[in-house]
Amino acid sequence: MFGLKPGMHLFLLQDKFFKDDNPMDAMAILIGLGIIIVVAIVVHFLRKGTSSHVVVSSKTRTTVSPKKFNPFAIRRIASEYSLDRDQAKLLEFIFQNDAVSDPERVMKNPALLDRHFKRTFRSIEKNSNTDEDAQQSLLKLFTLRNIIESSSGANAANSPKLSENTPAILLCGKDNFPVKVLLSRGQNVVTEIPRNALGTPVRFSKGTGVSLSFFTKSSDGFSLEGQVTGTISTDRGSGLQIKHTGKMKPLVKRQYRRKQTEIRCEFFFVNVVESGTGKKSTSKLVVDSKRLVGSIQDISVGGCALKTSGTIAVGSRLKITVEYDDNYTINVLGQVIRVNRSGTGTIIHIKFIKVPRRAFNSISTLVFSYNE
């Protein structure tokens, strides 16, 4: 049998080569390692979600459990979009209520994001105890949605195609004309013939440099540079043909989403009336009794474009009234910031300077199509 040489077992037992371990030291090391492992596992599951696959065996089907809601993703999103604590909690409620397992993916898809917001919108309308509670909750919901909207910049890499019937602004030097796109093929686009303030068609020489600006349905703005190549006949009448570079430049992102529409409205001039003198002087807004009519061409909670046959000066204050439904009328105060001629009418661009809470919610509902 194999064994140790004589005296070898005594040699190995000498204190110089073998000492008794302290059992408390070993226990402390094991406890420390155990804590580190447990913490690492908990952090992993919280960050990644419970992605372990629970498989139900079958010859024809395998079912995998979905990932659970990830609260750490909401914290990252809240930081990225500069959301306050209450807004982050509201976003977490929207996603958790809809069992969203990948919030970051949803944030990059406006249509999918609106689907979840719309469900919360309907829940608020259905379950609120009073109209006051509903309006306050909707205000928070739409404020959050607009923050996300304004933070999502237009991506030039995903530039849209310029489609027919898109409203656009044709710029030539310092002049700009509202037009609609009649045809768009490759790097050639045909617009309506621009008209001046008197409604007379404007003639452009061949080779004239122009710029065409437009907004998509999600309110992302783009512009195209090009040159006039002449006029062309279409099934919708004569059009101005433009050859562009094909490179769309993103415009500055609007703060609020804007929706193209056609809504009849009434509006009234609002005058500032001063009274008193010196330190006792006061001023108040007085609505003129003369009623004017028009139609809103596009709208957001920040302003609108209104078409009318009247003459309105830049800087005018207007009270705008829209019949929202049988029980409610939207009333907002705005100021004219730009005026353009369009065929037989005038397009006035208005910035809202006072929007009541309910009007804010009603306009937002219309813009985001949550009532459809």
Secondary structure, 3 states (H helix, E strand, C coil): CCCCCCCHHHHHCCCCCCCCCCHHHHHHHHHHHHHHHHHHHHHHHHHHCCCCCCCECCCCCCECCCCCCCHHHHHHHHHHCCCCHHHHHHHHHHHHHCCCCCHHHHHCCHHHHHHHHHHHHHHHHHHCCCHHHHHHHHHHHHHHHHHHHHHCCCCHHHCCCCCCCCEEEEEECCEEEEEEEEEEECCEEEEECCECCCCCECCCCCCCEEEEEEECCCCCEEEEEEEEEEEEEECCEEEEEEEECCCCEECCCCCCCCEEEEEEEEEEEEEEEEECCHHHCEEEEEECCCCEEEEEEEEECCEEEEEECCCCCCCCEEEEEEEEECCEEEEEEEEEEEEEEECCEEEEEEEEEECCHHHHHHHHHHHCCCCC
